[in-house]
Amino acid sequence: MKKRITALVLALLMVLGLAACGGDKTGGGEDKSGEKILRVAESFAYPSLDAHKEYYGWYTSIYGITEALFKMGDDSSVQPCLAEKAVASDDGLTWTVTLRDGIAFSNGSPVTVDSVIANLKRVGEVNVRFAQFADYEYKAVGDKEFTITTNEIYPTLINDLASPEMAIMDLDATEDLDNAPIATGPFVVKSFKPEGTVEVLKNDKYWGGDVKLDGAVFYYMQDDESKLLAMQNGEIDCYTSVTAAAKEIYDASPDKYTVTDVPATRLQFYMLNQNTLSDEIRKAIDLTVDCDAIAAYLNGTVTAAVGPFGTSTAYGKVTKPAVDTAAAKAAIEQAGYTLGSDGIYAKDGKPLKLNICYYAARSLDSLALLMQEQLKAVGIDTTLTVQEDADATYIPSGDYDIALYCMIADKNGDPYYFIDTVLRPGGYWASAGFESDKVTQLINELKVETEPAKRASLANEIVQLAIDDNAIGCVGLFNSITVSAKNVSGIYENCPFDFYRIDANTDMK
């Protein structure tokens, strides 16, 4: 049976192009010419390499193709990258950005103030989440410096400049941004199959110094079992988002694999549709979902969450009610439901059956099954609707009762990103029907508040209001788990942000 399974998996790998690549290898990612080619499995694939659009910049960053003016450090602090620094004026409306010396695109052209300004303007034009950048005033004040004048105080501007969507590309020289962007990263595009395999090669002109790898291949492999078997068969060299079951296997072979487990910022959470669910039913759901039990089942891959941010942060100080299944049943009955002989509540002859919608990655399938089991125990029946949709369009469309999602809540060392996109009424991923004038007011205050303690206080109040209204439920903070072959090093093992993977220091012995 095992041989049969392995054969089937290898057949799958052949379809994915993995086996063909592996056939040219002598082992450990080194081909017959002696080149170091890292083979990576990725859970997501996108139709474009235009870093400014949607979230595509997350993956051009992972592939080592693009860089932004700043980057996020292992300690969640903003660090220099293409820029040395950004300093705000006394009134908070004008930022002066200073570029590094000697930075250049992969074609050898220098990165200039004008090219950077053109990129920031374009991000504002093509990415709705950064639309404000199209309205700002930009002015060159020298060969290395320029200013950004905003319409209002923007305390997190430098944080947003570290977003991978803020990548700097050669807009003048690039003929095809979707398939072959020219950028500043340590690697350049060799080939790109939309929503499939991406191959990159060493950037010989990299401004940041010598690049240790000769290249890398990123395979789209959504299925966890396929990644596990591909790793065991030596078809890939590393991947992230390792499941609990796979981690146990790798931990048992420390001579073959390196497993790194880092507390991360990626949040598993659910949203409750207020257009389809009454106050009582939403309350019942929140009183039923047992995050500690879910975290225990997922065996170290997540830490049970209270709110969207780690409790060690100043803006992660919120509370939520303890699990209370008796109170959950009482809330359901208060909504007019009667428990049937089948163990499911019903009203007017119609059973209480809800739709749980999710996409198939980051253990959300396991989360969906666990929540289904927990809700059934209190008399709520559910159907599961799985989407192959990393952008989760089912959320803004409101096509769900319960929507599961996984995202980096603490994307840039500040709470505003999550709050603005998920909790602001009308936000990109806002919970359907969640309306609060008070929350809107507080979010507007948070947007311009510069004092860290006040920002934290505002964020805590906003999140607490959403929790108290049963709009969202925070389940777990996904630990960043990476597995690699023993000969692989430098793949951002210790960084909590998963929009980085390889850089100039990534190596294979």
TORVEX-947325 format. One record per residue (C-alpha): x negated, y, z negated; residue number from 1; chain. Coordinates in Angstrom, 1 decimal, always signed. Each point is the difference from the previous one (the first is absolute). Layout:
N
> X/Y/Z/NUM/A
...
***
This chain:
509
> +0.0/+0.0/+0.0/1/A
> -2.8/+2.4/-0.9/2/A
> -1.7/-0.6/+3.3/3/A
> +3.2/+0.6/+1.8/4/A
> +0.5/+3.3/-1.8/5/A
> -3.5/+1.1/+0.7/6/A
> +0.5/-0.8/+3.7/7/A
> +3.1/+2.0/+0.1/8/A
> -1.7/+3.0/-1.7/9/A
> -3.0/-0.3/+2.4/10/A
> +2.5/+0.1/+2.9/11/A
> +1.5/+3.1/-1.5/12/A
> -3.5/+1.5/-0.3/13/A
> -0.6/-0.7/+3.6/14/A
> +3.1/+1.9/+0.9/15/A
> -1.2/+2.9/-2.1/16/A
> -3.4/-0.1/+1.7/17/A
> -1.8/-1.0/-3.2/18/A
> -1.2/-3.4/+1.1/19/A
> -1.3/+1.3/+3.2/20/A
> -2.1/+2.5/-1.9/21/A
> -1.1/-2.6/-2.5/22/A
> -1.1/-2.3/+2.8/23/A
> -2.8/+2.5/+0.8/24/A
> -1.2/+0.3/-3.5/25/A
> -2.8/-1.9/-1.8/26/A
> +1.7/+0.7/-3.4/27/A
> +0.4/+2.9/-2.3/28/A
> +1.0/+2.4/+2.7/29/A
> -3.3/-0.1/+1.8/30/A
> +0.2/-0.7/+3.7/31/A
> -2.7/-1.8/+2.1/32/A
> -1.7/+3.3/+0.8/33/A
> -0.5/+0.6/-3.7/34/A
> +2.5/+2.8/-0.2/35/A
> +1.9/+0.6/-3.2/36/A
> +3.7/-0.1/+0.8/37/A
> +2.4/+0.2/-2.9/38/A
> +3.3/-1.8/+0.4/39/A
> +2.9/+1.4/-2.0/40/A
> +3.7/-1.0/-0.4/41/A
> +2.4/+2.8/-0.3/42/A
> +3.7/-0.2/-1.0/43/A
> +1.1/+2.9/+2.1/44/A
> -0.5/+1.1/+3.6/45/A
> +1.1/+3.1/+1.8/46/A
> +0.8/+1.1/+3.6/47/A
> -2.5/+2.9/+0.1/48/A
> -3.4/+1.1/-1.3/49/A
> +1.1/+3.7/+0.0/50/A
> -1.0/+0.7/-3.6/51/A
> +2.2/+3.1/-0.3/52/A
> +3.3/-1.8/+0.7/53/A
> +2.1/-1.8/-2.6/54/A
> -2.4/-2.1/-2.2/55/A
> -2.3/-1.1/+2.8/56/A
> -2.9/+1.9/-1.6/57/A
> +0.1/-2.4/-2.9/58/A
> -1.1/-2.7/+2.4/59/A
> -2.5/+1.9/+2.1/60/A
> -1.6/+0.8/-3.4/61/A
> +0.1/-3.7/-0.9/62/A
> -1.7/-0.8/+3.3/63/A
> -2.7/+2.5/-0.7/64/A
> +0.9/+2.1/+3.1/65/A
> +1.2/+3.2/-1.6/66/A
> -0.9/+2.2/-3.0/67/A
> +1.6/+3.0/-1.6/68/A
> -1.5/+3.2/-1.5/69/A
> +0.2/-1.7/-3.4/70/A
> +0.5/-3.5/-1.4/71/A
> +1.2/-1.6/-3.1/72/A
> -2.5/-1.5/-2.4/73/A
> +0.2/-3.2/-2.1/74/A
> +1.1/+2.2/-3.0/75/A
> +2.8/+1.6/+2.0/76/A
> -1.9/+3.3/+0.3/77/A
> -0.3/+2.0/+3.2/78/A
> -3.5/-0.3/+1.5/79/A
> -1.8/+1.7/+2.9/80/A
> -0.1/-1.6/+3.4/81/A
> -0.2/+2.1/+3.1/82/A
> +0.4/+3.1/-2.2/83/A
> -2.2/+0.9/-2.9/84/A
> +2.6/+1.9/-1.9/85/A
> +3.3/+1.9/+0.0/86/A
> +0.5/+2.9/-2.4/87/A
> +3.3/+1.8/-0.7/88/A
> +0.3/+3.8/-0.3/89/A
> +1.1/+1.6/-3.2/90/A
> +3.6/+0.3/+1.2/91/A
> +0.0/-3.7/+1.2/92/A
> +1.1/+0.9/+3.5/93/A
> -3.3/-0.2/+1.9/94/A
> -2.4/-2.9/+0.0/95/A
> -3.6/+0.2/+1.4/96/A
> -1.2/-3.2/+1.4/97/A
> -3.7/-0.6/+0.6/98/A
> -1.1/-2.8/+2.5/99/A
> -3.1/-2.1/-0.4/100/A
> -3.0/+0.5/+2.1/101/A
> -0.6/-2.3/+2.9/102/A
> +3.3/-1.7/+0.3/103/A
> +0.9/-1.3/+3.5/104/A
> +2.4/-2.1/+1.9/105/A
> -0.9/-3.4/+1.3/106/A
> -0.6/+1.5/+3.5/107/A
> -2.7/+2.2/-1.5/108/A
> +2.0/+3.2/+0.2/109/A
> -0.3/+2.2/-3.2/110/A
> +3.0/+0.4/-2.3/111/A
> +0.7/+3.7/+0.0/112/A
> +2.3/+2.2/-2.0/113/A
> +2.2/+0.5/+3.0/114/A
> +0.4/-3.8/+0.6/115/A
> +0.9/-0.5/-3.7/116/A
> +2.6/+2.8/+0.1/117/A
> +1.5/-1.5/+3.2/118/A
> +0.3/-3.4/-1.8/119/A
> +1.8/+1.5/-3.0/120/A
> +2.4/+1.9/+2.2/121/A
> +0.8/-3.1/+2.0/122/A
> +0.6/-2.1/-3.2/123/A
> +2.7/+2.5/-0.9/124/A
> +1.5/-0.2/+3.5/125/A
> +0.2/-3.8/+0.2/126/A
> +0.4/-1.3/-3.6/127/A
> +3.2/+1.0/-1.8/128/A
> -1.6/-0.6/-3.4/129/A
> -2.6/+2.7/+0.7/130/A
> +2.1/+2.4/+2.0/131/A
> -1.0/+2.9/-2.2/132/A
> -3.5/+0.0/+1.6/133/A
> +1.4/+1.2/+3.2/134/A
> +1.2/+3.2/-1.7/135/A
> -3.2/+1.0/-1.8/136/A
> -2.5/+2.6/+1.1/137/A
> -3.5/-1.2/+0.9/138/A
> -3.0/+2.2/+0.4/139/A
> -3.6/-0.8/+0.8/140/A
> -2.4/+1.9/-2.2/141/A
> -3.3/-1.4/+1.3/142/A
> -1.4/-3.1/+1.6/143/A
> +0.8/-2.2/-3.0/144/A
> +2.8/+1.8/-1.8/145/A
> +3.6/+0.7/+0.6/146/A
> +3.0/+1.1/-2.0/147/A
> +3.5/-1.5/-0.4/148/A
> +2.6/+2.5/-1.1/149/A
> +3.2/-1.6/-1.2/150/A
> +3.5/+1.4/-0.3/151/A
> +0.2/-0.8/-3.7/152/A
> -2.3/-1.4/-2.7/153/A
> -1.2/-3.4/+1.0/154/A
> -1.9/-1.5/-2.9/155/A
> -0.4/-3.4/+1.6/156/A
> -1.3/+1.1/+3.4/157/A
> -3.4/-1.5/-0.6/158/A
> +1.7/-3.3/-1.0/159/A
> +2.0/+0.0/+3.3/160/A
> -3.2/+0.8/+2.0/161/A
> -1.2/-3.4/-1.3/162/A
> +2.9/-1.8/+1.6/163/A
> -1.1/-2.3/+2.8/164/A
> +2.7/+1.6/+2.2/165/A
> -2.2/+3.1/-0.1/166/A
> -2.7/-1.7/+2.0/167/A
> -2.2/+2.2/+2.2/168/A
> -0.1/-1.2/+3.7/169/A
> -1.5/+1.5/+3.1/170/A
> +3.3/+1.2/+1.5/171/A
> -1.8/+1.5/+3.0/172/A
> -2.0/-3.1/+1.1/173/A
> +2.5/-2.7/-0.9/174/A
> +2.0/-1.1/+3.0/175/A
> +2.2/-2.5/-1.8/176/A
> +0.7/+0.7/-3.7/177/A
> +2.3/-3.0/-0.3/178/A
> -2.6/-2.6/+1.1/179/A
> -3.5/+1.5/-0.2/180/A
> -0.4/+3.0/-2.3/181/A
> -3.4/+1.6/-0.2/182/A
> -0.7/+0.8/-3.6/183/A
> -2.7/+0.3/-2.7/184/A
> +0.0/-3.4/-1.7/185/A
> -2.7/-2.6/-0.1/186/A
> +1.8/-2.1/+2.6/187/A
> +1.5/+0.5/+3.4/188/A
> +2.8/-1.7/+1.8/189/A
> -1.0/-3.0/+2.2/190/A
> +3.4/-1.3/+0.7/191/A
> +3.5/+0.5/-1.3/192/A
> +3.0/-2.2/+0.4/193/A
> +3.1/+2.0/-1.2/194/A
> +1.5/-1.8/-3.1/195/A
> -2.8/-2.6/+0.3/196/A
> -3.8/-0.3/-0.1/197/A
> -2.3/+2.9/-0.3/198/A
> -3.8/-0.3/+0.8/199/A
> -2.5/+2.7/-1.0/200/A
> -3.7/+0.5/+0.6/201/A
> -2.7/+1.8/-1.9/202/A
> -0.2/+3.7/+0.6/203/A
> -3.6/+0.5/+1.0/204/A
> +0.4/+3.8/-0.4/205/A
> +1.6/-0.1/-3.5/206/A
> -0.8/+3.2/-1.8/207/A
> +0.0/-1.8/-3.4/208/A
> -3.0/-2.2/+0.7/209/A
> -0.7/-3.5/+1.0/210/A
> +3.0/-2.4/+0.4/211/A
> -0.9/-3.5/-1.2/212/A
> +2.7/-2.0/+1.9/213/A
> -0.1/-0.3/+3.7/214/A
> +3.8/-0.1/+0.1/215/A
> +3.2/-1.5/-1.3/216/A
> +3.1/-1.7/+1.1/217/A
> +3.3/+0.6/-1.7/218/A
> +2.7/-2.7/+0.5/219/A
> +3.7/+0.5/-0.7/220/A
> +0.9/-2.8/-2.3/221/A
> +3.2/+0.6/-2.0/222/A
> +0.4/-3.5/-1.4/223/A
> -1.8/-0.5/-3.3/224/A
> -0.5/-3.7/+0.6/225/A
> -1.6/+0.6/+3.4/226/A
> -2.5/+2.4/-1.6/227/A
> -0.8/-2.5/-2.8/228/A
> -0.7/-2.8/+2.5/229/A
> -1.9/+2.3/+2.4/230/A
> -2.2/+1.0/-2.9/231/A
> -0.6/-3.6/-1.1/232/A
> -0.7/-1.0/+3.6/233/A
> -2.6/+2.8/+0.4/234/A
> +2.0/+1.7/+2.7/235/A
> +0.1/+3.3/-1.9/236/A
> -2.4/+1.6/-2.4/237/A
> +2.2/+2.1/-2.2/238/A
> +3.5/+1.4/-0.7/239/A
> +1.9/+1.9/-2.6/240/A
> +3.5/-0.4/-1.6/241/A
> -0.9/-3.5/-1.2/242/A
> +2.9/-1.9/-1.5/243/A
> -0.1/-1.5/-3.5/244/A
> +0.0/-3.6/+1.4/245/A
> -2.9/+0.9/+2.4/246/A
> -1.9/+1.8/-2.8/247/A
> +0.0/-3.2/-2.1/248/A
> -1.5/-2.0/+2.9/249/A
> -2.7/+2.6/+0.6/250/A
> -0.8/+0.4/-3.7/251/A
> -0.6/-3.7/-0.1/252/A
> -2.9/+0.3/+2.5/253/A
> -2.1/+2.9/-1.2/254/A
> -3.0/-1.4/+2.0/255/A
> +1.9/+0.6/+3.3/256/A
> +2.2/+3.0/-0.7/257/A
> -0.2/+3.4/-1.7/258/A
> +3.3/+1.1/-1.5/259/A
> +0.4/+3.6/-1.2/260/A
> +3.0/+1.1/-2.0/261/A
> +0.5/+3.7/-0.5/262/A
> +3.0/+1.8/-1.6/263/A
> +1.5/+1.9/+2.9/264/A
> +2.5/+2.6/+0.9/265/A
> +2.3/-2.0/+2.2/266/A
> +3.5/-0.2/-1.5/267/A
> +2.6/-2.8/+0.4/268/A
> +3.4/+1.6/-0.5/269/A
> +3.6/-0.1/+1.0/270/A
> +2.5/+2.7/+0.9/271/A
> +3.7/-0.3/-0.8/272/A
> +2.5/+1.4/+2.6/273/A
> +2.3/+2.4/-1.8/274/A
> +2.3/+0.0/+3.1/275/A
> +0.8/-3.7/-0.4/276/A
> -0.6/-0.7/-3.7/277/A
> +1.9/+1.5/-3.0/278/A
> -1.7/+1.4/-3.0/279/A
> +0.9/-3.1/-2.0/280/A
> -1.5/-2.5/+2.5/281/A
> -3.2/+2.0/+0.4/282/A
> -0.3/+0.0/-3.8/283/A
> +0.6/-3.7/-0.1/284/A
> -2.7/-0.6/+2.5/285/A
> -2.6/+2.0/-1.9/286/A
> +0.9/-1.8/-3.3/287/A
> -0.5/-3.3/+1.8/288/A
> -3.2/+0.2/+2.0/289/A
> -2.7/-1.3/-2.3/290/A
> -3.3/+1.5/+1.1/291/A
> -2.1/-1.8/-2.5/292/A
> +1.3/-3.4/+1.2/293/A
> -0.7/+1.0/+3.6/294/A
> -3.5/+1.1/-0.8/295/A
> -0.6/-3.3/-1.9/296/A
> +1.3/-2.0/+3.0/297/A
> -2.3/+2.0/+2.4/298/A
> -2.9/-1.0/-2.3/299/A
> -2.2/+3.0/-0.2/300/A
> +0.6/+1.5/+3.4/301/A
> +2.2/+2.7/-1.5/302/A
> +0.3/+1.8/-3.3/303/A
> +3.5/+0.6/-1.3/304/A
> +1.0/+3.6/+0.6/305/A
> +2.0/+2.4/-2.0/306/A
> -0.1/+2.9/+2.5/307/A
> -1.6/+0.5/+3.4/308/A
> -3.4/+1.0/-1.5/309/A
> -2.4/-1.7/-2.3/310/A
> +0.7/+0.6/-3.7/311/A
> -3.5/+1.2/-0.5/312/A
> +0.6/+3.1/+2.1/313/A
> +1.4/+3.2/-1.5/314/A
> +2.9/-0.2/+2.5/315/A
> +0.8/-3.6/-0.8/316/A
> +1.8/+0.5/-3.3/317/A
> +3.5/-1.1/+0.5/318/A
> +2.3/-2.7/-1.5/319/A
> +2.6/-2.4/+1.2/320/A
> +2.6/-2.1/-1.8/321/A
> -1.0/-3.5/-1.1/322/A
> +1.5/-3.0/+1.8/323/A
> +3.4/-0.7/-1.5/324/A
> +2.1/-2.5/+1.9/325/A
> +3.0/+0.3/-2.4/326/A
> +0.1/+3.7/+0.6/327/A
> -0.3/-0.6/+3.7/328/A
> +3.0/-2.3/+0.0/329/A
> +1.9/+2.5/-2.0/330/A
> -0.7/+2.7/+2.6/331/A
> +1.2/-2.2/+2.8/332/A
> +3.2/-0.7/-1.9/333/A
> +0.4/+3.7/-0.6/334/A
> +0.0/+0.4/+3.7/335/A
> +3.1/-2.2/+0.2/336/A
> -1.6/-3.4/+0.8/337/A
> +1.0/-3.3/-1.4/338/A
> -2.4/-3.0/-0.3/339/A
> +1.1/-2.9/+2.2/340/A
> -0.3/-3.7/-0.6/341/A
> -2.9/+0.0/+2.5/342/A
> -2.0/+2.3/-2.3/343/A
> +0.4/+3.0/+2.3/344/A
> +2.0/+3.1/-0.8/345/A
> +2.8/+1.0/+2.3/346/A
> +2.6/+2.9/+0.3/347/A
> +3.2/-0.2/+2.0/348/A
> -1.0/-3.4/+1.3/349/A
> -3.3/+1.3/+1.3/350/A
> -3.2/-1.4/-1.5/351/A
> -2.8/+2.4/-1.1/352/A
> -2.5/-0.6/+2.8/353/A
> -2.8/+2.4/+0.8/354/A
> -2.5/+0.3/+2.7/355/A
> -3.7/+0.1/-0.9/356/A
> -2.1/+1.3/+2.9/357/A
> -3.8/-0.2/+0.2/358/A
> -2.9/-0.5/+2.3/359/A
> -2.1/-3.1/+0.2/360/A
> -3.3/+1.0/-1.7/361/A
> -1.7/+0.8/-3.3/362/A
> +1.9/-2.7/-1.9/363/A
> +3.3/+1.8/+0.6/364/A
> +1.4/-3.4/+1.1/365/A
> -0.8/-1.4/-3.4/366/A
> +1.4/+3.1/-1.7/367/A
> +3.3/-0.3/+2.0/368/A
> +0.4/-3.7/-1.0/369/A
> -0.7/+0.7/-3.7/370/A
> +2.4/+2.9/-0.1/371/A
> +2.6/-2.1/+1.7/372/A
> -0.4/-2.7/-2.7/373/A
> +0.2/+2.6/-2.8/374/A
> +3.0/+1.7/+1.4/375/A
> +1.9/-3.3/+0.6/376/A
> -0.6/-0.9/-3.7/377/A
> +2.2/+3.0/-1.0/378/A
> +2.6/-0.6/+2.7/379/A
> -1.2/+2.1/+2.9/380/A
> -0.3/-1.9/+3.3/381/A
> -2.4/+1.3/+2.7/382/A
> -1.1/-0.6/+3.5/383/A
> -3.5/+0.7/+1.2/384/A
> -0.8/+1.9/+3.1/385/A
> -3.6/-0.1/+1.1/386/A
> -1.4/+2.6/+2.5/387/A
> -3.3/-0.1/+1.9/388/A
> -0.1/+3.8/-0.5/389/A
> -3.0/+1.4/-2.0/390/A
> +1.4/+3.5/+0.5/391/A
> +3.2/-1.1/-1.8/392/A
> +2.5/+1.8/+2.3/393/A
> +2.8/-1.9/-1.9/394/A
> -0.6/+2.4/-2.9/395/A
> +0.6/+3.4/+1.6/396/A
> +2.9/-1.6/+2.0/397/A
> +1.7/-1.0/-3.3/398/A
> +0.6/-3.5/+1.3/399/A
> -0.2/-1.8/-3.3/400/A
> +1.4/-0.5/-3.5/401/A
> -3.4/-0.6/-1.5/402/A
> -3.1/+0.9/+2.0/403/A
> -3.4/-1.4/-1.0/404/A
> -3.1/+1.8/+1.0/405/A
> -3.7/+0.2/-0.8/406/A
> -2.0/+3.2/+0.4/407/A
> -2.9/+1.9/-1.5/408/A
> +1.9/+2.2/-2.4/409/A
> -3.2/+1.7/-1.3/410/A
> -1.3/+0.6/+3.5/411/A
> -2.4/+2.9/-0.7/412/A
> -0.4/+0.3/-3.7/413/A
> +3.1/+2.1/-0.5/414/A
> +3.7/-0.9/-0.5/415/A
> +1.5/+2.3/+2.5/416/A
> -0.2/-2.3/+3.1/417/A
> +2.2/-2.7/-1.5/418/A
> +2.4/+2.4/-1.6/419/A
> +0.5/+2.1/+3.1/420/A
> +0.5/-3.0/+2.4/421/A
> +2.1/-2.3/-2.2/422/A
> +1.7/+2.1/-2.7/423/A
> +0.7/+3.3/+1.8/424/A
> +3.6/-0.1/+1.3/425/A
> -0.4/-0.3/+3.8/426/A
> -3.6/-1.1/-0.3/427/A
> -1.5/-2.5/+2.5/428/A
> +0.6/-3.0/-2.2/429/A
> +2.6/+1.5/-2.3/430/A
> +2.3/-2.5/-1.7/431/A
> +3.3/+0.3/+1.8/432/A
> +2.5/+2.2/-1.7/433/A
> -2.3/+1.2/-2.8/434/A
> +0.9/+3.7/-0.5/435/A
> -1.2/+2.2/-2.8/436/A
> -0.3/+3.8/+0.0/437/A
> -2.1/-0.3/-3.1/438/A
> -2.5/-2.4/+1.7/439/A
> -0.2/+2.2/+3.1/440/A
> -0.7/+3.0/-2.2/441/A
> -2.7/-1.9/-1.9/442/A
> -1.6/-1.3/+3.2/443/A
> -0.2/+3.5/+1.4/444/A
> -1.8/+1.1/-3.3/445/A
> -2.4/-2.9/+0.2/446/A
> -0.9/+0.9/+3.6/447/A
> -1.6/+3.3/-1.0/448/A
> -1.0/-0.7/-3.6/449/A
> -3.8/+0.3/-0.4/450/A
> -0.6/-0.9/-3.6/451/A
> -0.6/-3.8/-0.4/452/A
> +1.8/-0.5/-3.3/453/A
> +3.1/+1.8/+1.3/454/A
> -0.1/-2.1/+3.2/455/A
> +0.0/-3.1/-2.0/456/A
> +2.9/+1.1/-2.2/457/A
> +2.1/+0.9/+3.1/458/A
> -0.8/-3.3/+1.6/459/A
> +1.0/-2.0/-3.1/460/A
> +3.3/+1.9/-0.2/461/A
> +0.8/-0.5/+3.6/462/A
> -0.7/-3.8/-0.1/463/A
> +1.9/-0.4/-3.2/464/A
> +3.1/+1.6/+1.5/465/A
> -0.2/-2.4/+2.9/466/A
> -0.4/-3.0/-2.3/467/A
> +2.9/+1.2/-2.3/468/A
> +2.2/+0.4/+3.1/469/A
> -0.8/-3.6/+1.0/470/A
> -1.3/+1.2/+3.4/471/A
> -3.2/-2.0/+0.0/472/A
> -1.6/-2.9/-1.8/473/A
> -3.7/-0.3/-0.3/474/A
> -1.1/-3.6/-0.1/475/A
> -3.7/-0.4/+0.2/476/A
> -3.2/+1.8/+0.9/477/A
> -1.8/-2.2/+2.5/478/A
> -3.5/-0.8/-1.0/479/A
> -2.5/+0.3/+2.9/480/A
> -1.3/-3.5/+0.6/481/A
> -2.6/-0.6/+2.6/482/A
> -1.6/-3.3/+1.0/483/A
> -3.1/-0.2/+2.1/484/A
> -2.6/-2.6/+1.0/485/A
> -3.1/+0.1/-2.3/486/A
> -2.1/+1.6/+2.8/487/A
> +2.3/+3.0/+0.3/488/A
> -0.5/+3.2/-2.0/489/A
> +1.2/+3.6/+0.0/490/A
> +3.6/-0.3/+1.0/491/A
> +1.4/+2.5/-2.5/492/A
> +0.5/-2.7/-2.6/493/A
> +0.3/+2.5/-2.8/494/A
> +2.2/+2.6/+1.6/495/A
> +3.7/+0.2/-1.1/496/A
> +1.1/+1.4/+3.3/497/A
> +0.6/-2.4/+2.8/498/A
> -0.5/+2.3/+3.0/499/A
> -3.7/-0.7/-0.2/500/A
> -1.7/-3.2/+1.0/501/A
> -3.4/+0.1/+1.8/502/A
> -2.6/+2.8/+0.3/503/A
> -3.6/+0.4/+0.8/504/A
> -1.1/-2.0/-3.1/505/A
> +2.1/-3.0/+0.7/506/A
> -2.4/-2.9/+0.7/507/A
> -0.4/-3.7/+0.5/508/A
> -3.1/-1.9/-1.1/509/A
***
